Amino acid sequence: MEKYKGMIRFTGSFKGHIPALNDVQKVRWSKFRGCLRTDVTFNNGQKCSAYSKLPFKD
């Protein structure tokens, strides 16, 4: 997952990508309480956050 030319996209090891969010001005990823936190600011000023649970390794 990466920000590329105003969008967040999913890419694989080979060619191609899948756009996930458009009109993205800024994105920030961080760890927060065992989760991956994604903070997105869109071109219109709207801000959103999402949390994805990270697997624990023993």
Predicted model as a PDB file, atoms N, CA, C, CB and O in Angstrom, pLDDT in the B-factor column:
MODEL        1                                                                  
ATOM      1  N   MET A   1       0.861  -1.157   0.000  1.00 87.00           N  
ATOM      2  CA  MET A   1       0.000   0.000   0.000  1.00 87.00           C  
ATOM      3  C   MET A   1       0.909   1.222   0.000  1.00 87.00           C  
ATOM      4  CB  MET A   1      -0.981  -0.003   1.226  1.00 87.00           C  
ATOM      5  O   MET A   1       1.857   1.300   0.781  1.00 87.00           O  
ATOM      6  N   GLU A   2       0.615   2.173  -0.880  1.00 91.00           N  
ATOM      7  CA  GLU A   2       1.445   3.366  -0.969  1.00 91.00           C  
ATOM      8  C   GLU A   2       0.640   4.536  -1.515  1.00 91.00           C  
ATOM      9  CB  GLU A   2       2.671   3.106  -1.849  1.00 91.00           C  
ATOM     10  O   GLU A   2      -0.388   4.350  -2.167  1.00 91.00           O  
ATOM     11  N   LYS A   3       1.126   5.749  -1.240  1.00 93.00           N  
ATOM     12  CA  LYS A   3       0.546   6.939  -1.853  1.00 93.00           C  
ATOM     13  C   LYS A   3       1.282   7.183  -3.161  1.00 93.00           C  
ATOM     14  CB  LYS A   3       0.639   8.188  -0.902  1.00 93.00           C  
ATOM     15  O   LYS A   3       2.512   7.168  -3.198  1.00 93.00           O  
ATOM     16  N   TYR A   4       0.532   7.407  -4.233  1.00 91.00           N  
ATOM     17  CA  TYR A   4       1.110   7.616  -5.551  1.00 91.00           C  
ATOM     18  C   TYR A   4       0.217   8.566  -6.337  1.00 91.00           C  
ATOM     19  CB  TYR A   4       1.287   6.271  -6.303  1.00 91.00           C  
ATOM     20  O   TYR A   4      -0.945   8.255  -6.598  1.00 91.00           O  
ATOM     21  N   LYS A   5       0.751   9.717  -6.714  1.00 92.00           N  
ATOM     22  CA  LYS A   5       0.034  10.689  -7.543  1.00 92.00           C  
ATOM     23  C   LYS A   5      -1.394  10.958  -7.063  1.00 92.00           C  
ATOM     24  CB  LYS A   5      -0.003  10.205  -8.971  1.00 92.00           C  
ATOM     25  O   LYS A   5      -2.339  10.826  -7.840  1.00 92.00           O  
ATOM     26  N   GLY A   6      -1.558  11.326  -5.818  1.00 94.00           N  
ATOM     27  CA  GLY A   6      -2.870  11.714  -5.309  1.00 94.00           C  
ATOM     28  C   GLY A   6      -3.813  10.575  -5.017  1.00 94.00           C  
ATOM     29  O   GLY A   6      -5.016  10.796  -4.875  1.00 94.00           O  
ATOM     30  N   MET A   7      -3.303   9.358  -4.924  1.00 94.00           N  
ATOM     31  CA  MET A   7      -4.159   8.214  -4.581  1.00 94.00           C  
ATOM     32  C   MET A   7      -3.402   7.275  -3.649  1.00 94.00           C  
ATOM     33  CB  MET A   7      -4.622   7.457  -5.863  1.00 94.00           C  
ATOM     34  O   MET A   7      -2.174   7.311  -3.571  1.00 94.00           O  
ATOM     35  N   ILE A   8      -4.143   6.450  -2.958  1.00 93.00           N  
ATOM     36  CA  ILE A   8      -3.557   5.334  -2.217  1.00 93.00           C  
ATOM     37  C   ILE A   8      -3.866   4.102  -3.046  1.00 93.00           C  
ATOM     38  CB  ILE A   8      -4.128   5.218  -0.727  1.00 93.00           C  
ATOM     39  O   ILE A   8      -5.010   3.879  -3.443  1.00 93.00           O  
ATOM     40  N   ARG A   9      -2.841   3.304  -3.303  1.00 94.00           N  
ATOM     41  CA  ARG A   9      -3.018   2.127  -4.156  1.00 94.00           C  
ATOM     42  C   ARG A   9      -2.356   0.913  -3.523  1.00 94.00           C  
ATOM     43  CB  ARG A   9      -2.441   2.379  -5.562  1.00 94.00           C  
ATOM     44  O   ARG A   9      -1.442   1.033  -2.707  1.00 94.00           O  
ATOM     45  N   PHE A  10      -2.836  -0.251  -3.917  1.00 91.00           N  
ATOM     46  CA  PHE A  10      -2.237  -1.524  -3.538  1.00 91.00           C  
ATOM     47  C   PHE A  10      -1.423  -2.017  -4.728  1.00 91.00           C  
ATOM     48  CB  PHE A  10      -3.329  -2.577  -3.111  1.00 91.00           C  
ATOM     49  O   PHE A  10      -1.904  -2.008  -5.861  1.00 91.00           O  
ATOM     50  N   THR A  11      -0.201  -2.444  -4.471  1.00 89.00           N  
ATOM     51  CA  THR A  11       0.641  -2.977  -5.540  1.00 89.00           C  
ATOM     52  C   THR A  11       1.128  -4.358  -5.142  1.00 89.00           C  
ATOM     53  CB  THR A  11       1.841  -2.035  -5.836  1.00 89.00           C  
ATOM     54  O   THR A  11       1.194  -4.692  -3.959  1.00 89.00           O  
ATOM     55  N   GLY A  12       1.462  -5.143  -6.128  1.00 84.00           N  
ATOM     56  CA  GLY A  12       2.000  -6.468  -5.884  1.00 84.00           C  
ATOM     57  C   GLY A  12       3.481  -6.509  -6.202  1.00 84.00           C  
ATOM     58  O   GLY A  12       4.100  -5.470  -6.428  1.00 84.00           O  
ATOM     59  N   SER A  13       4.041  -7.681  -6.221  1.00 81.00           N  
ATOM     60  CA  SER A  13       5.460  -7.855  -6.519  1.00 81.00           C  
ATOM     61  C   SER A  13       5.755  -7.627  -8.001  1.00 81.00           C  
ATOM     62  CB  SER A  13       5.916  -9.251  -6.106  1.00 81.00           C  
ATOM     63  O   SER A  13       6.891  -7.335  -8.375  1.00 81.00           O  
ATOM     64  N   PHE A  14       4.739  -7.761  -8.833  1.00 81.00           N  
ATOM     65  CA  PHE A  14       4.921  -7.617 -10.266  1.00 81.00           C  
ATOM     66  C   PHE A  14       4.117  -6.427 -10.771  1.00 81.00           C  
ATOM     67  CB  PHE A  14       4.508  -8.904 -11.001  1.00 81.00           C  
ATOM     68  O   PHE A  14       3.758  -5.557  -9.978  1.00 81.00           O  
ATOM     69  N   LYS A  15       3.830  -6.366 -12.040  1.00 80.00           N  
ATOM     70  CA  LYS A  15       3.144  -5.235 -12.655  1.00 80.00           C  
ATOM     71  C   LYS A  15       1.722  -5.062 -12.127  1.00 80.00           C  
ATOM     72  CB  LYS A  15       3.114  -5.406 -14.158  1.00 80.00           C  
ATOM     73  O   LYS A  15       1.093  -6.006 -11.648  1.00 80.00           O  
ATOM     74  N   GLY A  16       1.235  -3.821 -12.231  1.00 86.00           N  
ATOM     75  CA  GLY A  16      -0.153  -3.527 -11.915  1.00 86.00           C  
ATOM     76  C   GLY A  16      -0.363  -2.963 -10.528  1.00 86.00           C  
ATOM     77  O   GLY A  16       0.488  -3.071  -9.646  1.00 86.00           O  
ATOM     78  N   HIS A  17      -1.540  -2.351 -10.362  1.00 90.00           N  
ATOM     79  CA  HIS A  17      -1.934  -1.820  -9.065  1.00 90.00           C  
ATOM     80  C   HIS A  17      -3.456  -1.735  -8.995  1.00 90.00           C  
ATOM     81  CB  HIS A  17      -1.292  -0.430  -8.819  1.00 90.00           C  
ATOM     82  O   HIS A  17      -4.144  -1.807 -10.013  1.00 90.00           O  
ATOM     83  N   ILE A  18      -3.968  -1.581  -7.774  1.00 92.00           N  
ATOM     84  CA  ILE A  18      -5.396  -1.410  -7.560  1.00 92.00           C  
ATOM     85  C   ILE A  18      -5.578  -0.103  -6.787  1.00 92.00           C  
ATOM     86  CB  ILE A  18      -6.024  -2.640  -6.787  1.00 92.00           C  
ATOM     87  O   ILE A  18      -5.145  -0.013  -5.638  1.00 92.00           O  
ATOM     88  N   PRO A  19      -6.209   0.914  -7.389  1.00 92.00           N  
ATOM     89  CA  PRO A  19      -6.465   2.156  -6.660  1.00 92.00           C  
ATOM     90  C   PRO A  19      -7.470   1.905  -5.527  1.00 92.00           C  
ATOM     91  CB  PRO A  19      -6.994   3.255  -7.624  1.00 92.00           C  
ATOM     92  O   PRO A  19      -8.483   1.236  -5.734  1.00 92.00           O  
ATOM     93  N   ALA A  20      -7.193   2.437  -4.341  1.00 93.00           N  
ATOM     94  CA  ALA A  20      -8.095   2.256  -3.204  1.00 93.00           C  
ATOM     95  C   ALA A  20      -8.798   3.562  -2.839  1.00 93.00           C  
ATOM     96  CB  ALA A  20      -7.324   1.722  -1.996  1.00 93.00           C  
ATOM     97  O   ALA A  20     -10.011   3.563  -2.631  1.00 93.00           O  
ATOM     98  N   LEU A  21      -8.067   4.667  -2.757  1.00 94.00           N  
ATOM     99  CA  LEU A  21      -8.641   5.976  -2.433  1.00 94.00           C  
ATOM    100  C   LEU A  21      -8.082   7.011  -3.409  1.00 94.00           C  
ATOM    101  CB  LEU A  21      -8.329   6.380  -0.949  1.00 94.00           C  
ATOM    102  O   LEU A  21      -6.894   6.990  -3.732  1.00 94.00           O  
ATOM    103  N   ASN A  22      -8.939   7.910  -3.874  1.00 95.00           N  
ATOM    104  CA  ASN A  22      -8.529   8.971  -4.789  1.00 95.00           C  
ATOM    105  C   ASN A  22      -8.579  10.328  -4.093  1.00 95.00           C  
ATOM    106  CB  ASN A  22      -9.421   8.980  -6.039  1.00 95.00           C  
ATOM    107  O   ASN A  22      -9.125  10.452  -2.997  1.00 95.00           O  
ATOM    108  N   ASP A  23      -8.009  11.337  -4.733  1.00 97.00           N  
ATOM    109  CA  ASP A  23      -8.005  12.719  -4.243  1.00 97.00           C  
ATOM    110  C   ASP A  23      -7.371  12.842  -2.862  1.00 97.00           C  
ATOM    111  CB  ASP A  23      -9.424  13.260  -4.201  1.00 97.00           C  
ATOM    112  O   ASP A  23      -7.862  13.582  -2.010  1.00 97.00           O  
ATOM    113  N   VAL A  24      -6.275  12.110  -2.645  1.00 97.00           N  
ATOM    114  CA  VAL A  24      -5.570  12.110  -1.361  1.00 97.00           C  
ATOM    115  C   VAL A  24      -4.495  13.194  -1.381  1.00 97.00           C  
ATOM    116  CB  VAL A  24      -4.940  10.711  -1.066  1.00 97.00           C  
ATOM    117  O   VAL A  24      -3.640  13.224  -2.266  1.00 97.00           O  
ATOM    118  N   GLN A  25      -4.553  14.074  -0.398  1.00 97.00           N  
ATOM    119  CA  GLN A  25      -3.548  15.125  -0.266  1.00 97.00           C  
ATOM    120  C   GLN A  25      -2.372  14.641   0.569  1.00 97.00           C  
ATOM    121  CB  GLN A  25      -4.161  16.382   0.361  1.00 97.00           C  
ATOM    122  O   GLN A  25      -1.213  14.865   0.219  1.00 97.00           O  
ATOM    123  N   LYS A  26      -2.687  13.967   1.689  1.00 96.00           N  
ATOM    124  CA  LYS A  26      -1.641  13.527   2.608  1.00 96.00           C  
ATOM    125  C   LYS A  26      -2.073  12.239   3.295  1.00 96.00           C  
ATOM    126  CB  LYS A  26      -1.327  14.625   3.655  1.00 96.00           C  
ATOM    127  O   LYS A  26      -3.252  12.055   3.599  1.00 96.00           O  
ATOM    128  N   VAL A  27      -1.112  11.345   3.539  1.00 96.00           N  
ATOM    129  CA  VAL A  27      -1.382  10.109   4.281  1.00 96.00           C  
ATOM    130  C   VAL A  27      -0.236   9.860   5.249  1.00 96.00           C  
ATOM    131  CB  VAL A  27      -1.566   8.892   3.314  1.00 96.00           C  
ATOM    132  O   VAL A  27       0.919  10.171   4.957  1.00 96.00           O  
ATOM    133  N   ARG A  28      -0.568   9.301   6.395  1.00 96.00           N  
ATOM    134  CA  ARG A  28       0.440   8.989   7.411  1.00 96.00           C  
ATOM    135  C   ARG A  28       0.095   7.640   8.022  1.00 96.00           C  
ATOM    136  CB  ARG A  28       0.511  10.105   8.513  1.00 96.00           C  
ATOM    137  O   ARG A  28      -1.040   7.412   8.440  1.00 96.00           O  
ATOM    138  N   TRP A  29       1.082   6.742   8.073  1.00 94.00           N  
ATOM    139  CA  TRP A  29       0.906   5.439   8.706  1.00 94.00           C  
ATOM    140  C   TRP A  29       1.723   5.411   9.979  1.00 94.00           C  
ATOM    141  CB  TRP A  29       1.319   4.282   7.753  1.00 94.00           C  
ATOM    142  O   TRP A  29       2.837   5.934  10.018  1.00 94.00           O  
ATOM    143  N   SER A  30       1.168   4.792  11.039  1.00 94.00           N  
ATOM    144  CA  SER A  30       1.883   4.651  12.309  1.00 94.00           C  
ATOM    145  C   SER A  30       1.332   3.454  13.069  1.00 94.00           C  
ATOM    146  CB  SER A  30       1.765   5.944  13.164  1.00 94.00           C  
ATOM    147  O   SER A  30       0.223   2.990  12.802  1.00 94.00           O  
ATOM    148  N   LYS A  31       2.127   2.957  14.027  1.00 90.00           N  
ATOM    149  CA  LYS A  31       1.655   1.892  14.919  1.00 90.00           C  
ATOM    150  C   LYS A  31       0.949   2.540  16.095  1.00 90.00           C  
ATOM    151  CB  LYS A  31       2.835   0.981  15.405  1.00 90.00           C  
ATOM    152  O   LYS A  31       1.411   3.549  16.627  1.00 90.00           O  
ATOM    153  N   PHE A  32      -0.182   1.954  16.503  1.00 83.00           N  
ATOM    154  CA  PHE A  32      -0.950   2.490  17.621  1.00 83.00           C  
ATOM    155  C   PHE A  32      -1.671   1.352  18.318  1.00 83.00           C  
ATOM    156  CB  PHE A  32      -1.956   3.567  17.145  1.00 83.00           C  
ATOM    157  O   PHE A  32      -2.599   0.767  17.758  1.00 83.00           O  
ATOM    158  N   ARG A  33      -1.247   1.028  19.556  1.00 85.00           N  
ATOM    159  CA  ARG A  33      -1.894  -0.008  20.373  1.00 85.00           C  
ATOM    160  C   ARG A  33      -2.107  -1.323  19.628  1.00 85.00           C  
ATOM    161  CB  ARG A  33      -3.224   0.496  20.873  1.00 85.00           C  
ATOM    162  O   ARG A  33      -3.213  -1.861  19.621  1.00 85.00           O  
ATOM    163  N   GLY A  34      -1.061  -1.836  19.008  1.00 86.00           N  
ATOM    164  CA  GLY A  34      -1.140  -3.113  18.315  1.00 86.00           C  
ATOM    165  C   GLY A  34      -1.847  -3.058  16.967  1.00 86.00           C  
ATOM    166  O   GLY A  34      -2.184  -4.095  16.396  1.00 86.00           O  
ATOM    167  N   CYS A  35      -2.070  -1.852  16.461  1.00 91.00           N  
ATOM    168  CA  CYS A  35      -2.743  -1.682  15.171  1.00 91.00           C  
ATOM    169  C   CYS A  35      -1.896  -0.808  14.252  1.00 91.00           C  
ATOM    170  CB  CYS A  35      -4.150  -1.061  15.361  1.00 91.00           C  
ATOM    171  O   CYS A  35      -1.037  -0.051  14.706  1.00 91.00           O  
ATOM    172  N   LEU A  36      -2.152  -0.927  12.969  1.00 92.00           N  
ATOM    173  CA  LEU A  36      -1.613  -0.006  11.994  1.00 92.00           C  
ATOM    174  C   LEU A  36      -2.650   1.098  11.836  1.00 92.00           C  
ATOM    175  CB  LEU A  36      -1.290  -0.718  10.622  1.00 92.00           C  
ATOM    176  O   LEU A  36      -3.787   0.835  11.445  1.00 92.00           O  
ATOM    177  N   ARG A  37      -2.261   2.326  12.138  1.00 94.00           N  
ATOM    178  CA  ARG A  37      -3.171   3.463  12.023  1.00 94.00           C  
ATOM    179  C   ARG A  37      -2.868   4.190  10.715  1.00 94.00           C  
ATOM    180  CB  ARG A  37      -3.034   4.430  13.251  1.00 94.00           C  
ATOM    181  O   ARG A  37      -1.712   4.498  10.424  1.00 94.00           O  
ATOM    182  N   THR A  38      -3.906   4.461   9.931  1.00 94.00           N  
ATOM    183  CA  THR A  38      -3.787   5.198   8.680  1.00 94.00           C  
ATOM    184  C   THR A  38      -4.581   6.491   8.817  1.00 94.00           C  
ATOM    185  CB  THR A  38      -4.290   4.349   7.465  1.00 94.00           C  
ATOM    186  O   THR A  38      -5.797   6.462   9.004  1.00 94.00           O  
ATOM    187  N   ASP A  39      -3.891   7.625   8.722  1.00 96.00           N  
ATOM    188  CA  ASP A  39      -4.537   8.942   8.763  1.00 96.00           C  
ATOM    189  C   ASP A  39      -4.460   9.551   7.374  1.00 96.00           C  
ATOM    190  CB  ASP A  39      -3.865   9.881   9.826  1.00 96.00           C  
ATOM    191  O   ASP A  39      -3.374   9.709   6.817  1.00 96.00           O  
ATOM    192  N   VAL A  40      -5.621   9.894   6.811  1.00 97.00           N  
ATOM    193  CA  VAL A  40      -5.694  10.419   5.454  1.00 97.00           C  
ATOM    194  C   VAL A  40      -6.334  11.803   5.466  1.00 97.00           C  
ATOM    195  CB  VAL A  40      -6.489   9.462   4.540  1.00 97.00           C  
ATOM    196  O   VAL A  40      -7.343  12.022   6.136  1.00 97.00           O  
ATOM    197  N   THR A  41      -5.745  12.731   4.725  1.00 97.00           N  
ATOM    198  CA  THR A  41      -6.350  14.034   4.474  1.00 97.00           C  
ATOM    199  C   THR A  41      -6.608  14.123   2.967  1.00 97.00           C  
ATOM    200  CB  THR A  41      -5.423  15.218   4.981  1.00 97.00           C  
ATOM    201  O   THR A  41      -5.700  13.943   2.156  1.00 97.00           O  
ATOM    202  N   PHE A  42      -7.856  14.402   2.613  1.00 97.00           N  
ATOM    203  CA  PHE A  42      -8.245  14.490   1.211  1.00 97.00           C  
ATOM    204  C   PHE A  42      -8.088  15.919   0.699  1.00 97.00           C  
ATOM    205  CB  PHE A  42      -9.692  14.013   1.023  1.00 97.00           C  
ATOM    206  O   PHE A  42      -7.938  16.850   1.489  1.00 97.00           O  
ATOM    207  N   ASN A  43      -8.120  16.091  -0.611  1.00 97.00           N  
ATOM    208  CA  ASN A  43      -7.962  17.405  -1.225  1.00 97.00           C  
ATOM    209  C   ASN A  43      -9.008  18.411  -0.761  1.00 97.00           C  
ATOM    210  CB  ASN A  43      -8.022  17.277  -2.718  1.00 97.00           C  
ATOM    211  O   ASN A  43      -8.735  19.612  -0.741  1.00 97.00           O  
ATOM    212  N   ASN A  44     -10.212  17.943  -0.383  1.00 97.00           N  
ATOM    213  CA  ASN A  44     -11.269  18.845   0.070  1.00 97.00           C  
ATOM    214  C   ASN A  44     -11.158  19.174   1.563  1.00 97.00           C  
ATOM    215  CB  ASN A  44     -12.628  18.230  -0.219  1.00 97.00           C  
ATOM    216  O   ASN A  44     -12.024  19.861   2.105  1.00 97.00           O  
ATOM    217  N   GLY A  45     -10.101  18.693   2.237  1.00 97.00           N  
ATOM    218  CA  GLY A  45      -9.884  18.981   3.652  1.00 97.00           C  
ATOM    219  C   GLY A  45     -10.437  17.947   4.613  1.00 97.00           C  
ATOM    220  O   GLY A  45     -10.137  18.004   5.805  1.00 97.00           O  
ATOM    221  N   GLN A  46     -11.234  17.004   4.136  1.00 97.00           N  
ATOM    222  CA  GLN A  46     -11.790  15.960   4.992  1.00 97.00           C  
ATOM    223  C   GLN A  46     -10.664  15.080   5.515  1.00 97.00           C  
ATOM    224  CB  GLN A  46     -12.836  15.110   4.224  1.00 97.00           C  
ATOM    225  O   GLN A  46      -9.741  14.735   4.778  1.00 97.00           O  
ATOM    226  N   LYS A  47     -10.749  14.715   6.813  1.00 98.00           N  
ATOM    227  CA  LYS A  47      -9.743  13.854   7.432  1.00 98.00           C  
ATOM    228  C   LYS A  47     -10.410  12.585   7.937  1.00 98.00           C  
ATOM    229  CB  LYS A  47      -9.015  14.588   8.588  1.00 98.00           C  
ATOM    230  O   LYS A  47     -11.497  12.634   8.513  1.00 98.00           O  
ATOM    231  N   CYS A  48      -9.756  11.445   7.720  1.00 97.00           N  
ATOM    232  CA  CYS A  48     -10.265  10.149   8.163  1.00 97.00           C  
ATOM    233  C   CYS A  48      -9.118   9.326   8.738  1.00 97.00           C  
ATOM    234  CB  CYS A  48     -10.953   9.391   6.994  1.00 97.00           C  
ATOM    235  O   CYS A  48      -7.963   9.480   8.343  1.00 97.00           O  
ATOM    236  N   SER A  49      -9.459   8.453   9.674  1.00 95.00           N  
ATOM    237  CA  SER A  49      -8.487   7.521  10.257  1.00 95.00           C  
ATOM    238  C   SER A  49      -9.052   6.114  10.187  1.00 95.00           C  
ATOM    239  CB  SER A  49      -8.145   7.905  11.730  1.00 95.00           C  
ATOM    240  O   SER A  49     -10.261   5.909  10.297  1.00 95.00           O  
ATOM    241  N   ALA A  50      -8.163   5.149  10.001  1.00 93.00           N  
ATOM    242  CA  ALA A  50      -8.564   3.743   9.976  1.00 93.00           C  
ATOM    243  C   ALA A  50      -7.543   2.938  10.770  1.00 93.00           C  
ATOM    244  CB  ALA A  50      -8.681   3.209   8.507  1.00 93.00           C  
ATOM    245  O   ALA A  50      -6.361   3.279  10.798  1.00 93.00           O  
ATOM    246  N   TYR A  51      -8.000   1.878  11.411  1.00 93.00           N  
ATOM    247  CA  TYR A  51      -7.147   1.011  12.206  1.00 93.00           C  
ATOM    248  C   TYR A  51      -7.226  -0.406  11.662  1.00 93.00           C  
ATOM    249  CB  TYR A  51      -7.551   1.050  13.697  1.00 93.00           C  
ATOM    250  O   TYR A  51      -8.314  -0.927  11.417  1.00 93.00           O  
ATOM    251  N   SER A  52      -6.060  -1.030  11.473  1.00 92.00           N  
ATOM    252  CA  SER A  52      -5.981  -2.418  11.022  1.00 92.00           C  
ATOM    253  C   SER A  52      -5.196  -3.189  12.075  1.00 92.00           C  
ATOM    254  CB  SER A  52      -5.306  -2.536   9.598  1.00 92.00           C  
ATOM    255  O   SER A  52      -4.076  -2.815  12.422  1.00 92.00           O  
ATOM    256  N   LYS A  53      -5.784  -4.256  12.576  1.00 91.00           N  
ATOM    257  CA  LYS A  53      -5.136  -5.041  13.613  1.00 91.00           C  
ATOM    258  C   LYS A  53      -3.898  -5.736  13.044  1.00 91.00           C  
ATOM    259  CB  LYS A  53      -6.117  -6.075  14.206  1.00 91.00           C  
ATOM    260  O   LYS A  53      -3.959  -6.350  11.979  1.00 91.00           O  
ATOM    261  N   LEU A  54      -2.776  -5.635  13.761  1.00 85.00           N  
ATOM    262  CA  LEU A  54      -1.555  -6.283  13.344  1.00 85.00           C  
ATOM    263  C   LEU A  54      -1.434  -7.629  14.049  1.00 85.00           C  
ATOM    264  CB  LEU A  54      -0.333  -5.393  13.638  1.00 85.00           C  
ATOM    265  O   LEU A  54      -1.754  -7.731  15.234  1.00 85.00           O  
ATOM    266  N   PRO A  55      -0.977  -8.667  13.340  1.00 82.00           N  
ATOM    267  CA  PRO A  55      -0.829  -9.977  13.969  1.00 82.00           C  
ATOM    268  C   PRO A  55       0.347  -9.961  14.959  1.00 82.00           C  
ATOM    269  CB  PRO A  55      -0.619 -11.076  12.892  1.00 82.00           C  
ATOM    270  O   PRO A  55       1.360  -9.299  14.731  1.00 82.00           O  
ATOM    271  N   PHE A  56       0.191 -10.686  16.030  1.00 71.00           N  
ATOM    272  CA  PHE A  56       1.257 -10.800  17.023  1.00 71.00           C  
ATOM    273  C   PHE A  56       2.130 -11.996  16.681  1.00 71.00           C  
ATOM    274  CB  PHE A  56       0.676 -10.936  18.457  1.00 71.00           C  
ATOM    275  O   PHE A  56       1.631 -13.042  16.266  1.00 71.00           O  
ATOM    276  N   LYS A  57       3.432 -11.834  16.857  1.00 68.00           N  
ATOM    277  CA  LYS A  57       4.371 -12.942  16.621  1.00 68.00           C  
ATOM    278  C   LYS A  57       4.905 -13.415  17.968  1.00 68.00           C  
ATOM    279  CB  LYS A  57       5.550 -12.504  15.672  1.00 68.00           C  
ATOM    280  O   LYS A  57       5.282 -12.606  18.815  1.00 68.00           O  
ATOM    281  N   ASP A  58       4.934 -14.729  18.157  1.00 55.00           N  
ATOM    282  CA  ASP A  58       5.447 -15.295  19.408  1.00 55.00           C  
ATOM    283  C   ASP A  58       6.929 -15.528  19.342  1.00 55.00           C  
ATOM    284  CB  ASP A  58       4.745 -16.590  19.735  1.00 55.00           C  
ATOM    285  O   ASP A  58       7.523 -16.001  20.311  1.00 55.00           O  
TER     286      ASP A  58                                                      
ENDMDL                                                                          
END                                                                             
